[in-house]
Amino acid sequence: MKKLRVILADDHALVRAGIRVLIDSLPDVEVVGEAGNGREALELIRKTSPDIAVLDIGMPELNGLGATDLVTREFPKVKVIILSMHQGHEFVMCALRAGAAGYLVKDAATAELGAAIHAVALGASYLSPAISKTFFANPLAGNRSPVRLEELTPRQRQVLRLVVEGRTMKEIAARLGISIKTAEAHRAQITERLGIRDVPGLVRYAMRMGLLRPEPPHDD
């Protein structure tokens, strides 16, 4: 029987190793490549033509949402399963709108990974049970006309993207080569400009604005 071919991408080597062990335990699935960021994942897909891509939502270079958007447009036969620490409705909506076939939380039972892989391989969608219980009963709220993305500076857009990925201020500062205080200042400016104080609200805004792909670095 032909095995399902899977690539996996996560910027933490130990996490990738654990996921690979779980996938390798499935008799009809094989891992054909690993990547540390979204761009590497796209290159792996070009080289290996997998059936399924398992992508972490928060990665450097190209995050899981941006990678999913590109994969579903350039490689429509490849099914994408997003891995995330976030259970929020907005994160799931971002992933589904980008084209993901599955969304799996990282603290899910180990058996869920196999269930998700087999489900999307058959053309179905898969949401972790912890998400599916509340997902359809929690529609997006808010009718406020949003500030246009172009009204934020390039640096503010970079910081916003990393915030909605769940990155800490320390991680954002390191990623952008700025101080933590500068990163915090940018976030404060963003929340003041948008009138949005919480991360779920920022995620809703980013989703509505189509803020999926990273931008090149800009000077402050």
C-alpha positions in Angstrom: 0.0 0.0 0.0 1.3 3.4 -0.9 2.2 5.5 2.1 1.1 9.1 2.6 4.0 11.4 2.2 4.3 14.2 4.8 6.7 17.1 5.3 6.7 18.9 8.6 7.9 22.4 9.5 8.6 23.9 13.0 11.4 26.2 14.0 12.1 24.1 17.2 14.2 21.1 16.4 13.0 19.2 19.5 9.4 19.7 18.6 10.0 18.5 15.1 11.7 15.4 16.4 8.7 14.6 18.6 6.3 15.1 15.8 8.4 12.9 13.5 8.4 10.1 16.1 4.6 10.2 16.2 4.3 10.2 12.4 6.8 7.5 12.0 4.7 5.3 14.3 1.9 5.4 11.7 2.3 2.4 9.4 0.8 4.1 6.3 2.6 7.5 6.7 6.2 8.6 6.1 8.0 11.8 6.7 9.9 12.9 3.5 11.4 16.1 4.8 11.7 18.6 7.7 11.9 22.4 7.6 12.7 25.1 10.2 10.6 27.9 8.6 7.9 28.5 6.0 10.3 29.2 3.1 12.2 26.0 3.7 8.8 24.2 3.8 7.9 25.6 0.4 11.2 24.5 -1.1 10.7 21.0 0.4 7.3 20.7 -1.2 8.7 21.7 -4.6 11.3 18.9 -4.2 9.4 16.1 -2.6 5.7 16.6 -3.8 4.2 15.4 -0.5 0.5 14.7 0.1 0.4 16.6 3.4 2.3 19.5 5.0 2.2 19.8 8.8 3.1 23.4 9.6 3.7 25.3 12.8 1.7 28.6 12.8 4.6 30.7 14.2 7.9 30.4 12.3 10.5 32.8 11.1 11.1 33.9 7.5 7.5 32.9 6.5 4.9 32.0 9.1 2.6 29.1 8.9 -0.4 31.2 7.7 1.6 32.8 4.9 3.1 29.4 3.9 -0.4 27.9 3.9 -1.7 30.6 1.6 1.2 30.0 -0.8 1.0 26.2 -0.7 -2.8 26.1 -1.4 -2.3 28.4 -4.4 0.9 26.9 -5.8 0.4 23.3 -4.8 -3.4 22.7 -4.6 -3.0 18.9 -4.2 -1.0 19.3 -1.0 -3.2 19.4 2.1 -2.1 21.6 5.0 -2.5 20.9 8.7 -1.7 23.8 11.0 -0.1 23.1 14.4 -0.6 25.9 17.0 -0.6 26.6 20.7 -3.6 28.9 20.1 -7.2 27.7 20.5 -8.8 31.0 19.7 -11.5 31.3 17.1 -9.6 34.0 15.3 -6.5 31.9 14.8 -8.5 29.1 13.5 -10.4 31.4 11.1 -7.0 32.8 9.8 -5.8 29.3 9.1 -9.0 28.2 7.4 -9.1 31.3 5.3 -5.5 30.7 4.2 -6.5 27.3 3.0 -5.6 24.9 5.8 -7.5 21.6 5.8 -6.8 20.9 9.4 -6.0 22.8 12.7 -4.4 20.9 15.6 -3.5 22.4 18.9 -0.1 21.4 20.3 -1.4 20.1 23.6 -3.8 17.7 21.8 -3.8 13.9 22.5 -1.0 12.2 20.4 -3.6 10.1 18.5 -5.1 13.3 17.1 -2.1 13.8 14.7 -2.8 10.5 13.0 -6.5 11.2 12.9 -5.9 14.6 11.3 -3.5 13.3 8.7 -5.9 10.5 7.6 -8.9 12.9 7.6 -7.3 15.5 5.3 -5.9 12.8 3.1 -9.5 11.7 2.4 -10.5 15.2 1.6 -12.1 16.0 4.9 -11.3 18.8 7.3 -10.1 18.3 10.8 -10.3 20.5 13.9 -9.0 19.5 17.3 -12.0 18.5 19.4 -11.1 21.2 21.9 -11.7 23.7 19.1 -14.6 22.2 17.2 -16.8 22.2 20.4 -17.0 26.0 20.4 -15.8 27.1 16.9 -19.1 27.2 15.0 -20.9 28.8 18.0 -18.4 31.7 18.1 -18.8 33.9 15.0 -16.5 36.9 14.5 -17.8 40.0 16.2 -17.4 43.7 15.6 -18.7 45.9 12.9 -16.2 48.8 13.5 -14.7 50.1 10.3 -11.0 49.2 10.6 -8.0 51.4 10.1 -6.5 50.7 6.7 -3.3 48.6 6.9 -1.5 51.3 4.9 -2.0 53.7 7.7 0.4 51.7 9.9 4.1 52.0 9.3 6.0 49.1 7.7 7.6 48.4 11.1 4.3 48.5 12.9 2.9 46.0 10.4 5.9 43.7 11.1 5.3 43.9 14.8 1.6 43.4 14.4 2.2 40.2 12.4 4.5 38.8 15.0 2.2 39.7 17.9 -0.8 37.8 16.3 1.5 34.8 15.7 1.8 34.7 19.5 5.4 35.9 19.7 6.7 37.5 22.9 8.2 41.0 23.0 11.6 39.4 23.5 11.1 37.2 20.4 9.9 40.1 18.3 12.8 42.3 19.3 15.3 39.5 18.4 13.5 38.8 15.1 13.5 42.4 14.0 16.9 43.4 15.5 15.5 46.0 17.8 15.4 46.5 21.6 12.6 45.1 23.7 11.6 48.6 24.7 11.4 49.6 21.1 9.2 46.5 20.3 6.9 47.4 23.2 6.7 51.0 22.0 5.7 49.8 18.5 3.0 47.6 20.1 1.7 50.5 22.2 1.5 52.7 19.1 -0.4 49.9 17.2 -3.0 49.4 19.9 -3.5 53.1 20.3 -3.8 53.6 16.5 -6.2 50.7 16.1 -8.1 51.1 19.4 -7.6 47.4 20.0 -6.1 46.3 23.3 -6.2 42.5 23.3 -4.5 39.9 21.1 -7.8 38.2 19.8 -8.9 41.6 18.6 -5.6 42.2 16.9 -5.9 38.8 15.2 -9.4 39.7 14.0 -8.0 42.9 12.5 -5.0 41.1 10.9 -7.3 38.5 9.4 -9.7 41.1 8.0 -6.7 43.0 6.5 -5.2 39.8 4.9 -1.9 40.3 6.9 -0.5 36.8 6.1 2.9 37.2 4.5 6.0 38.7 6.1 7.4 41.9 4.7 11.1 42.6 4.1 12.9 44.4 7.0 12.7 48.2 7.2 14.8 50.6 9.1 13.2 52.3 12.1 
